[in-house]
Structure formats: structure tokens, C-alpha cells
Amino acid sequence: MTVLDVSGAARAARRLAGQAETNSYTQLSKQIRERGLLRRAPTFYSLLFAGLILALGGAVAGFVLLGHTWLQLLIAGALGVIFTQFAFLSHEAAHRQIFTSGPANDLAGKVLGNGVVGMSYSWWMNKHSRHHANPNRIGKDPDIEEPMISFYTEEARTRKGFRAAMATKQGYLFFPMLLLEGLNLHLASVRSLVTVRPNKERVIELGLILGRFALYLAAVFWVLPLGMAFAFVGVQMAIFGLYMGSSFAVNHKGMAIVPADVKVDFLTRQVRTSRNIRGRIWPTVLMGGLNYQVEHHLFPSMARPHLAETRRLVRDHCARYGVPYTEASLLSSYRTVINYLNEVGLSARDPFACPVAARLGRE
């Protein structure tokens, strides 16, 4: 784990450099716009949506044709993958990547997020917008303020008893726990919609989610025997949660943590806290463009097909201005996440024996 330097000298230097860093991002943005990399990609998204609809249709057809057989669990796994891909598409609509019109993006995001995936679009927008504004910032980023996992040492040291003991092995437990993340996302979505003052938009979202689950569960429990139906839903939810969680986890976990009282310029904040995954075609397909996390955070409305070219420009720009740019393989990133979480968890046991603190002291 790295923590952004918060010494007095570093703060003074950062204040003096702030204008230059702001200007550097302005220059980069101008370069990106002049190359047309902020234009929409309607053909790409039309083909992607059509492909996902065909995949969903194929899974439904397979479900109907297979009948009472445990091979249905393969269909359940496939649905977990397909729903995650639809979630990626809803995420892109939330960032205004698909259409030029805001309302059109919102409509697509609500239909895909609530009606297909079963997650509240408004809940996701609120949570994800706060994350983008302050990635890895203590007290500001909801993605590092989770009840079951400690993502930074200050929080880990507040844990007692069983939670503290669990934290020491949380890196190994993290990915198995993601098998329950699908259920958590669905429950959090419904909870967010029923615990706020009702309005037309929330009622529509809740109606889409409940309608989606009513149709899905009715079909599964009508076609399959009871035990097989429960297994089908369990496998689908587990694959969905694991796929979603593991796709987002490698983006920021193990990257720099920003203390609550430190102000950092936009470029440095987004680049220092984000990690890219090496590779161009297969990681982009697998992760829905999240493999270009640095570029996504710098230009969140950028369409997926333009991220690869933007990466080259951003890397050159960061090298020119001395901003560390992190890129790693997918397997290496998973190892980093596991090791990082274990190290953070160990700080709950003995802050003087924390390997993270020891490493920082040598730097």
C-alpha cells in the first residue's frame, strides 16, 4: 500500500505545482478532443447490445430445451456472465458514454440496470459518482468504506474480536466473499429504494426490479424441480457477484490511499489511485472497458472503443509530468489485491508489526 505524501514540504510543493498540474490536464483534454476521442460510438454500442440480446436469447432457449437436468447449472453460469455484461453497459450509460443525450442515457441505464440486471440505477449512480469524485479517499469514497473488508489501516485498527481476526486473512477471503456480492447488490438496491421518500422515479425503478425478479424466479421455479431451481438461482447469483466484484476490485485496491485532509489535483488523484490491466482486446471484452481504468477516470464519458488510443496519450503525458502510471497483468493485479488486503488486515493485530508501515518507512 502507498499513501500520498502529506508532509508540510510536500503540501507546499503541491500547492505551488497545482496550477501547472491543472494546466497539464487541460492540455491533455484539448489533445483528446482534437483527436475526436470524445465522440460517441453508436455502431459499436448497437452491435454490442444486439450481441448481448442474442446471448440472452440463446441462454433462455437453452434453459427451455434442457429441461430437468443438472446441465442447467451451465445456463445459470452463463446468465451470471450475461447479466454482468449488461451491467457494464448500464455503467457506460450512467457515464453518458452511449448517447449524446443525457435523458437517453438515463433511460437506457434504468432499463438495463433495473429491468435486466436487477440493480437500482439511482443507487448505483449516487454511489459510483462519489467514488469517481474521490477515488480511494478516506471518508469520501464509498468503495473503501465496506463493513466486511478493511481497505486501509486506520479502519482496520478499529476492528475488534472476530472482525479483527477475520481481517488478518481478509485477502484470502475476499474473492470467496464475492460469491455473495450479487445478493448484496440486489438487496442494497431494493433497500435504497424503499427507505427513501417515494417519488415517481423510485417507484418506476422498484417496479422494474420487482417485475424482473418476479418473471425470472417464476420461470426458474416453474420449469425446474425445487432443489434444482434453488441451485440454479444460487449459481447464477454467485457467478454474477464474483464476476462483477473481481472486475471492479483490480481497478483501485492496492493503489494509493488519499488521507481525508489532503487535497490533490485532479490528474494526480485519478492516475495515482487507478490501475490498468495489460492487454487490449480480451481484457476489454472481459471487463467491459474497465481495464482502462486510468483513462476511464480521467475521461469518464469516453466511449469504450476510444480508450485504447487514449491510453497511449495518457501514458506519454504522465511520463512527461512525472506522474506514476500503473499497469499490470490481470493475475498480477489479483495477487496484489490479495496481498494488500492481508497486509492491511494485519495492522488490526499489531500496528507496530504492520508490513505496510515497515515498507513505507524504507521508502
N, C-alpha and C positions, 0 to 999 in steps of 0.2 A: 504494500500500500504506500502511496505517496500523498503527502499533504502539502498544499501550496504554501510556500514560504510566507510567514506572517510577521517577520521581524520588522522593526522600525525602519531600518535601511531599505529593506525590500519594498515596504509600503511607499516610502518616499520616492524610490526609483520608479515604482509602478505609476504613481501619480504623475510624475514628470513625463513618463513614456506614454501615458494614456492617450494623449492627443494623437501621437504618431501611430499608435496601435489602432485607434479608431479610423484614422485616415487610411491605414493599410487595408482594413476591411472594406472601406468604401471603394478603394481601388480594385480590390478583388471582385466586389459585387459588380462594378462597372464592366470589368473584363468578362464576367459571366454573362451579363445582359447583352453585351455587344456580340458575343458568340451565339446568341439565341438559345442559351441553355435553360432559360426560364420559361420557354414556350411549352404549351401543353402537347400531349401526345395522344390524341383521340384514337388513332388507329390501333396503337399498342393496347390501350385500355379496352377498346371494343373487342379485340381478339382475345385478350386475357379473360374478360368477362364471359365471352362465348365459350372459351375453353373450360372455365370453371362450371358453367351451366351444364355442358356436356358431361363433365366428370361427375357432377352431382346426379345427373340423369342416369348415367351408367351405374352408379352405386345403388340408386333406387331400384333400377331394373334388376341388378344382381340380387338385391335383397328379396325382391318378389320371387325371382326364379329359383333361388337356392332352397327356400322353404325351411323345414325343420332340420337343420344341420349345424354343427359347431363351426363349419366354414363361414357361417355368418359373422364370426368374430373378425374375419378378414375385411368384411364390408364395414364393420364397426370401426376398425383401424383406419380404413380408407376415408370414412366420413370425418374422423378426427383431423386428418390431414386436410381434407377439402374445406372444412369449416375454418381451419386456421388460415388457409389461403384467402378465403372470403374476408376474414378478419384483417388480413394485411391490406386488402382492397378498401375496406371500410376505413382503416387507418389513413390511407392515402387520400381518401375523400375528405376526412377530417382536416387534413393539412392543405386542402384546396389544390391538390395535385392533378385531379382528373379533369374538372371543368373550369372554365374561366369564371362562371357564375357561382357566387357563394351559396345561394339557395339550392342550386342544382347539386352541389357537392354535399350539402347538408341532407338533402333528400336521399341521395344515393347512400350516404353514410348511415342514415337511420334505417333504411330498408335493409341494407346488407348487415349492419351491426345488430339491430334489434330483431329483424324478421328472419334472417338466415342464420346468424351466429348465435343469437340469444343473449347479447350483451347490450347494456344501455349505452347508447351513443352519447347522451349528455353527460353521464357519469364518466365515461372514458375521456371525453373532450376536456372536462374540468381537471381531471387527474393528470392527463398527459400534457396539457398546456402548462400546468405548474411545473412539471418535470422539465419541459423544454426551456422554460424561463430560467431555471436554476438547477441544472443537472448536477447531481452529487453534492449539492449544498446542504449542509446540516440545518434542519429545521424548515427547509423550503422545498426540498424535493421529496414528494410522497413515495417515490420508488425506493428510497433508502430508509423509510420510516415504517417498517413492517413489524408486526407483533411477534412473529415466529423466528425471524432471522435478524442477527445484528450485522449491519453493514459498515459500522465504524466503531472504533474502540470506545469512545465516550459512552455510547449507548450500551455496548457490551458490558461495561463495568457497572452498570446499574442493575444487571440481572442477578437474581438470587436463586438458590436452590436448584430445582430441576432445570429451569430455563438456563441457568448459568452452566450446568453440567452439559446440557444439550448443545450449548453454543460452542463448546470446545471441539465438537465433532460436526459442526453445522455444515462444513464444506462437503463432507461425505453424505450428509442427509439432504442437502439442498435439492439435488436432482430427483431423488425418490419422492421428496415432498411435492415436487411439481406435478406428480401424478394426480394430486388433489387440487391443483390450481384451477382446472376447468370448472370444478364445482364451486370453488371460491369466487371466481369471476362472475358466474351466473348469480350466485346468492348476493354478492355485493351489488350487482346491477339492480336486482329486484329491491333490495333494501334501500338503495339510494332513491328509488322511485316512489316507494311507499312511505318514506319517513320525511318527505318534504311537502310543503304546501302544494296541493294538486293544482295543475293547470292543464290547458289543452295539450301542450306538447308532451308533458309527462304521461298523461292518460293515453295518448297515442302510442308512446314508446312502450308503456306497460302492456297495452293491448297487443302490440306486435310480439312482444316477448312471450306472453302467456299463450297467444294463439300459436306461435311457433312450437312451444313445448307441448301444447295440447295435441297438435297434429302429429308431432314426432313420436311422443310417447304412446299415443293411441295406436299408431301404425305398428310400432315395435311390439307392444303387448297384445295386439290383435293377431298378429301373424305368428309370433313365436311363443313357445311354451314359457311359463312363468320364470323358471330358473334361467333359461337361455336368454330371455328378454332382459333380465337384470344384468346378466353377464355382458350382453350386447351394449347396454347403456353404460355400464362401468368401463368397458374397454374404450368405447368412443370418447367418453369424458376424460379418461386417463391420457389417451394419446393427444387429445386436444390440449389439455393442460401442459403436458410435457413439451409438446411442440411449440406452443405459444411461449411458455416460460423460458425454454432453452434458446429460443430465437432472440428474445429481448435481453436475457441475462448477460450475454457476452458483450453487449454494447457499452456498458459503463462499470460493471462490477470489477473491482481491482484497479480501477483508474483513480486519478487524483480526487481526494475529498476536499471540498472547499469549506473552511470554517464559516460559521454563521455570521461573524462580524467582519468578514473580508469582502471587499469589492474588487471584482476582476473584470477587465474589459471583455466585451462580447466574444471576440475572436479567441482569446486565450481560454476563456471559460468553456466554450463549446469544444475546442480542439483538445485541451488537456484532459477533459473528463470523458472523452469518447474513444472507442476503439473500432477500427475497421477490421473486416475479415478478408484475408487474401483470396484472390480468385475473382473471376469476372462473371462467367455465365452460371455455373452451377450454384455458387453461393447466392447469387441474385434471385434465381428461381426458388431455391430452398428457403431463403429468408425474406423474400418479398422486398428486396432492396435495402433491408436493414443492415446488410453487410457494409454498406457505405454510410456508416453512422456519422462520421465526421461531417461529410458533405450534407447529409440529411439535417443535421443540427444547424449548420451554417445557412442552409437554404431549404427550409422545411417545406416550401411549396413547390420544390423542383420535382418534375415527373421522373419516374423510375428510369426510363431509358437514357436520361442525360447524366446520371450520377457517375458513370464510369469516366466519361471525358472530364467532368468537373473534378474528379479525384486527382488527375494529373496536374491541373492548375492549382488546386489547393495545396498539394504536396510541395510544389515548387515555391509557392507563396510562403508556406510555413518555413521551409528551409531558408528562404531569403531573410525572413524576420526572426529566425531563431526560436520558433515555437515548436516544441516537440510534437511529432505526428506519430501516432501509434497504429501499427498494422500487424496482425498476426494470423496464423492459420486457425481454423476452427477448433481443432483438437488442442492446440497450444492455449487458446483462449479459455477453453473449458478447464484445463489444468490450472491456469492462472486463477480462475474464479474459485475453484475448489480450495487451492492453497491459501488464497487471500481470505476466504471466509473462515477457514480453520485458524489462521493467524489472528484474525480479529476476535474470534471466539476465545482463544487462549488468553487474551488480555482480561477477560472477565475473571479468570482464575488468579492471575498474578500479574499486575501491571508492570512490575519491575523485570519480569521474565518474558515480556511480550517480544517476539522476534521482529515484529514490525518496527517497534520503537528502537530496538537494537540496530536494525538495518538503517533506519533514518539517522541514527546518531553517527553512523560511519560515513554518511554521505556529505 
